Amino acid sequence: MVQAAVMGYGVVGSGVVEVIMEHSDSIKRRTKEGIEVKYILDIRDFPDSPFPEKFTKSFEDILNDDEVKVVAEVMGGVNPAYDFTRKLLESGKSVVTSNKELVATKGAELLRIAKEHNVNYLFEASVGGGIPIIRPLSQCLAANDVIEVAGILNGTTNFILTKMIRENMSFEDALAMAQKLGYAERNPAADVEGHDAGRKISILASLVYGKHVYPDYVHTQGITKITLQDVAYASAWGGVIKLIGQVKRLDDGKLDITVEPMFISGDSQLSGVDDVFNGILVKGDATGDVVFYGKGAGKLPTASAVVADMMDCVKHLQKRKYLEWTDGDADVVKPYNETSYAAYYRVSGMISEDQMLKMAEECFGEVKPIALSGAKPSETAFCTGEMVVADQEKAAAKLEESGIEILSKIRIADL
């Protein structure tokens, strides 16, 4: 039996222990060694636990025990998870994690330390929870040049948007329901402002393109400004609104990377990904489009991915898996205002719809109006052609100087 430790006994940590305990026979059969949890690290007390002898409040117990070869870090956050992980890797122990914030901010450094000490740092659960995506990208699709990765990476925001689309529920009411059902935290900012999805797309971008893309480099916009009017116009246009994390390499070698609400055509494979489900689309030059779909969070789905990484570490105790990227800087990313895309605008004015559209054409060039039954008399909406963001902003400012108020702007995806 390979001795292991679990750091953090919250939702995911307790799930990791549960999966190891309940699947011990199959784990042993598949690894030839088996895994035994020797320590569970948590500062809290769990008097009702069936295995109280495994709990410790001292990280040093794990660090200094040479029998422990693999550690699951499921604490969350950067501190003290970063310090603990670094010390464990330096001591010759492999570490697996579901901690997207840590991987997104410290991944390049921790992968380098793991390589220097001939151990593994694995993080399958950090992006898709129970959806396999890290291993397929690094192994199964390794023969491809990945053209683009785009997806619905946050189940909370997808649940909220689904309620808005299907049940005409306001953002505020849908968020309240998500919180009541346990899909959203009391403070939902990380989800609804797009930061969670930003960390995930930064990890995928780093893995695919080989340079660490820090979350600070990712243009990030959440869903808090999406209204039911925008949802209705998206339907009239022929699609839906989804929060999308997207990265692709441009012709100049730089990355176009963003998280923002987008109009998704009803023909897209991502348009039907609803509720708390996630969907990740990978475009390879050899495979074409490949989609990974499933629940991106939850106790047992995430724990399953963590334990699978632990099993991988057991299989590679004396050797490393090739999984790494080098450090990067802001130069790897194209400034957002230099990227280009088509966009939807919803506008309002004290003039007729035809006059507003004419003024829009004078500012943006050719536009395509969206006809919406029951639209407010003072409002209209249109789509632009593909334009550089900086030029869009100049055109929008010119339109507003003409007395037209811009109520919404949403990117139109080509997925």
N, C-alpha and C positions, 0 to 999 in steps of 0.2 A: 504493500500500500504506500502510495506517495502522500506524505503529510502536507496539508494545506491549511490556509487561514483565510477567514473572511473578515474584512474590515468594514464595519457598518452593518447593523441589523435592523434596517428599516424595511420598507416594502420589498425592494429588490434583494437586499441581503438575506432576509428571512426566506425569500424564494430560492436563492442559491443553495442555502443549507437544505431546504426541503427537497429540491431536485436531486442533490447529491445523495441524500438519505434514501429517497424513494426509488432511485434508479441506480443504486450501487452495483447491482449485478450486471446490468447492461453497460455501465461505465467501465467496469473491470474487463468485461468481454471485449470492448472496443479499444481499450488502452493497454491491455495485458498487465496493467499495474493496479488500477483502481485508485480512488481518491478518498482520503479520510480527512474530515475537518478536525484539526487539532485545537484551533483557537478561533474564537469569535470576538472581535474587538468592538466594544461600544462603551460609551461613558454612562449609559443608562443601565438600570437594573431590570432583569426579566425574571422575577421570582417564579413565574408559572412555566418557564421553559422546561421542556423534557430533558434537556442536557445542560444543567447549570454548571457542570464542571468544565465546560469548554469556554466559558466567558472570561474575558480579561479586560481590564481597563488600561493596561500597560502595553503600549506599542513595542517596548523593548523586549517583551516576552516573545513576540513574533520575530523581531529583527535578530535576536541573539540565539534563536533556536536553529541549529544547523539541520535539523530534521525537516524543517519546513522548506519546501522547494517551490511552491506555487502559492500566490496570494491574490485573492479577489478584492479589489478596492472598489467598493460600492457606497462610499461615503457621500460623494457629491461635493461640488465646490472645488476651489483651488487650494485652500488652506484648511487643515494640514495635509490634505491628500497629496499635494505635490511633494512636500518634504518627506512624507512617509514613502511614497513611491520611489523617489530618487534614492533614498537610503536602502531600500529593499533591492533595487536593481544593482546598486553598487556592492551589495553584500552577496550577490550571486543568486538571487531569487527571481524567478519570473513573476510578472504581475499582469493581471488582466483587469479590465475596467469597463464600466458602463458610463463613466463620467465624461460626458461630452465637453463640458466646460474646461476640464483639465487637458484633454487631448487637443482641443482647439487652440488653447493658449500655450501649452508646453510640450506638444507632441514631438516636435523636431528634436528638442533637447532630450526628452526621455527615450526616444528611439535611439539616439546616438549613444546614450549611457548604456542602454540594453545591448547594443552592438559591441561596445567596448568590453563588456563583462560576459559576453557570450550567453546571454539569457534573452528571454522574449518579453516584449511588451505588446499585448494584444487588446483590441478594443472593438470587437464586432458589435457589441450591444450599444455602443455610443451613438450610433446614427439611426439605425432602424429598429432598435429594440429587438424584437424577435424576428425581424425581417433580415435575412442574410444579404449583406451588400458589400461589406469590407472584403471578405474572403472571395466572393465572385469577382470583384474588381481586380484584386491583386493576383488571383490565380486563374479562374475560369475564363476571364476576358483579357488575360495578359497579352495575348497575341494581337489584340486590336489596338489601333490608335483610337482612343476615346475622343470623339468629336465634341460631345456635350453630355452633361448630366443635369437633369432637371426633375424636380419632384415636389410632392406634397409631403413635407417633412415634419409636420406638427399636427397631431391628432386633435388637440383642443381647438385650434383655429378652424380646422376642417369641419369639426362638429358644429361650431357656431355658424359657419357659412352655409352648411347643409341645412340647418334650421331656418336660416334666412331665406334660402332658395326654395325649400320645399313647403315651409309652413308660414311664410311671410312674417316671420318673427323678427322683431327689432334686434339690433346687435346687443343692446343692454339686456333684453329678456333672454336671448340665447346664451349670453355669458352667464347670467344668473342660473340658468338650467344646467350649464356645464359645471358650475361650481357645486350645485346641489347634488349632481350625480358623481362628483369626485373627479371629473375630467380636468377641471381647472383649479388652480390654487386660489387661496383667499386673495393673494396679490398676484394677479394673472399677467403682469407686465411682460415677463420673459416670453410668454406664449403670444399674447395678442399684439405686442410691439415687434415681434419677429426675431427676437434675440436667440431663442432656442433653435429656430430653423437656420439662423445665421451661423451658429456654431457648427451645426451639422453639415451645411454646404461647404464650410471652410475645411472641415476634415476630409470630405470627399474630394474637394479640389486639390488639397495637399497630396492626397494619395494618388490621384489620377495623373497630376501634372508634375509631381516630384519636388515642388517647392512649397514650404510652409506658407499657407495663406491665413493670416491671422484674422479673427473676427472683425477687428477694427478696419480691415481693408474692404469689408463686404458692405455695399450699400444696403441698408436695412430699413424697411418700412412695414409697419404692421397693418392690421385690418380695422383699427378703431374708427376710421373715417368712412368706412363702407356703409352706404345707406341702402334701404329697400328700393329706392329709386334707381340706384346703380345696378342692383340685382335685376330689376325689371328691364332695364335697358340692355343688360348683358343677354337676357333671355330673348329679347326682340332681335338682338344682333345675331343670335344663333349659338349661344354658349352659356357659360357660367363663370363666376368669379372664384378663383382659388388663390391661396397664398402659396407662391412658388419660390423655391430656392433653385437657382440656375447658375451654371458655370459653363463657359465654352472658351476655347482658345481662338483668338482672332488671327487674321493673316499676318499681323505684325508680331505675333508671338505672345502678346499680352493676354491676360484673362479678362473676360467680361463676366463679372460675378455679382449677383444681386439676390436679395430676398424682398419680394414685394407682391401685393395683390396683382393678379393678371386676369384679363379676359382669356378664357380657354375655349376654343371651338368645341362644339358638341361632337365633332369627329375625332377629337384627341382621346387617346387611351386614358389620360388623366382626368377627363371631364366626369367620368362615372365613379371616381374614387370619393366615397362619401363617409359621413359620420366620423368616427375616430380612426378610420383606416388611413394608412399612408400609401403612397405610390411613388416609386422612383424609376424614372425613365433614363436609360443609358443608351446613347447612340454610338455604336462602334462602326469603324469603317468596314469591317468584315461581317459583323453580325447584323448590322442594321439596328433597329430599335429593340431593346430588351427591357421589360418592365418587371419590377419587383413590387409585390403587393402584400399587405397584411397589416396587422395591428402593430403600430410603432412603439407601443409602450405597454405597461401592465406588468404585474408581478411575475407571473410565470413565463410569459413570452420573453421578457428581458432576461430573467434568470436563466432561461434555457440557453440563450446566446452566451451569457457569461460562463456557464458551466462547459459549453462546447469549447470555448477558448481555453479553459483550464485543462480540458482533456487534450487539446492540441499541445499545450505546454508539457504535459506529462509524456506525450509521444516524442517531444523534442527536448528532453532534459539535457542532453549532451550536445545539442546543436541548435542553431537558430533558424527560424523561418525568415525568409526574405520579406520584410515589411518595413519600409522606411522612406523617409523623404528628408531633404536637407532644409536648412533654414532659409527663409525668404524675406524680402522686404517689400515695401509698397510699390516698387517699380514693376513687380510681376503683374500688377493689376492695372487695367485701363481705367483712368479717372471716369467716374460715372457720367459726368456731363459731356464726355467725348464719345460715349457709346451711342448707339442709334437703335430705334425701334418705332413702330407705329403705336398710336395712343388713342384712347377714347377720352373725349371731353364732354362734360355736361355743363351747360352754361345757362345763364338767366339774364334777361334784359327787358327794358320797357318798350321794346320794338317788336315787330312781327318775327315769326320764326324764319321766314325767307330772308329778311334783312339781317338777322343774326348769322345765318349760314353764309350769306354773301360777304359779311365782314370777316367771318372765319376764313373764307377762301382767300381774301385779300391778305390775311396774316400768315396762314399756314400753307397756302397753295391749295390744290384740289383736296376736298374733304368729302366724305360719304356720310350723309345724314342717317340717323337711326330713327325709324318711325315707331312710335310707341302709342298704342291706344290708351286714351285716358291721361296723356301727359299734361302737366300743368301748362296753362296758356303762356306763361312767361318763360318756360324752359324749352330747351331743345338739346340734342346731343349729336355728336358727329365723331367720325374716326379720321385720323390723319393718315397719310402715307408714312413710310419709314423716314425718320428725321433724326439728326444728331440732337441729343438732349439739350445742349446749349442753344441750338437754333429753335427748338421747341419752346424753351423758356423765354427767348426773345419774342417769339410770335405770340405767346400767351400774354406777355407783358403789354405788347402792342394792342392786343384785343381788349384787355382790361382798361387801357387808356382810352379806348373808344366807348367806354361805359358798359361793357359786357362783363358780368361777374362770372368767374370760373368756379363752379361748385365742386367739380370732381375731375380728377385726371387719373386714369388707370392704364397701365401698359397692356398692349395686346401681344400675347405670346404666339410664337410660331412653333407649336409643339404637336 
